């Protein structure tokens, strides 16, 4: 029997650098294709007494192997050991290439324009609900007719203001007018101012007559009171002494003519004082410059020096308000 000789291990040969095949230019890869997982390199454990054989020597064909197997082993490329700074074989590592597309600014512009449009719309809606100050100050058309009555009230108040501005009536002088006999009772002419002196203790009087028609000497006698200036007259009072009856008219006028003016009343003495209301039909005081009291019949005096001549006048005051 043949004894198998021990096979001497082949001397390790220097690995020949693998030939890098020329490959065509790679097409553009996606981020998923660029990620490559490098598997760890496994080494067989080395037992004591076993010579270290590099991975390249291990791949060398044995002389006893068939030629086809040796050609396959030579064709396999050698994988170099990992670099010292790279991760260990057990951990492995991954390389990932990603191309982040540049973000477009169009979306930001659209968001900004949308925000501006929302703000403008909110301002417009707010003005529509709240209204501008100018619109609030303008009165609505429906209320225009209601503003006219106050204007009419102002017009109606103007005469009252003018009335308040007019002076109070103040008697300034008295004149005796006897158309048929101007000299009748001329003896007491100097006492006429006593009629408007504001003192009823003083008085003016006439001669006494045998009949109420001035004894046939005249048909009438008028006392014309002139005011300091034209004024509204609301009341006239005549104060007299010891007379009753008689007949007279009270009038107001802007002329001293006894036959003109506005006649207020026809009166007769029934007491020491006679008062006349001088308001017009509208209830307003009458504006005038003269007060005229025209006597057509003389009252009867209760005390005279001559009992056969009981008719005459004793006027103490004419008050104009």
Secondary structure, DSSP 8 states (H G I E B T S, - for coil): ------------------------------HHHH-EEE---------TTS----HHHHTS--TTS-HHHHHHHHHS-------TTS--TTT-EEE---------SHHHHHHHHHHHHHHHHHHHHHHHHH--HHHHHS--GGGHHHHHHHHHHHHHHHHHHHHHHS----EEEEEEE-SS-TTTTGGGGGGGGGGGSS-TTS-EE---BSSTTGGGT-S-EEEEEEEEEEEEE-EEEEEESSEEEEEEEEEEESS--TT-SEEEEEEEESSSEEEEE-B-TTS-BEEEEEEEEEEEE--EESS-S-TT--B--EEEEEEE-
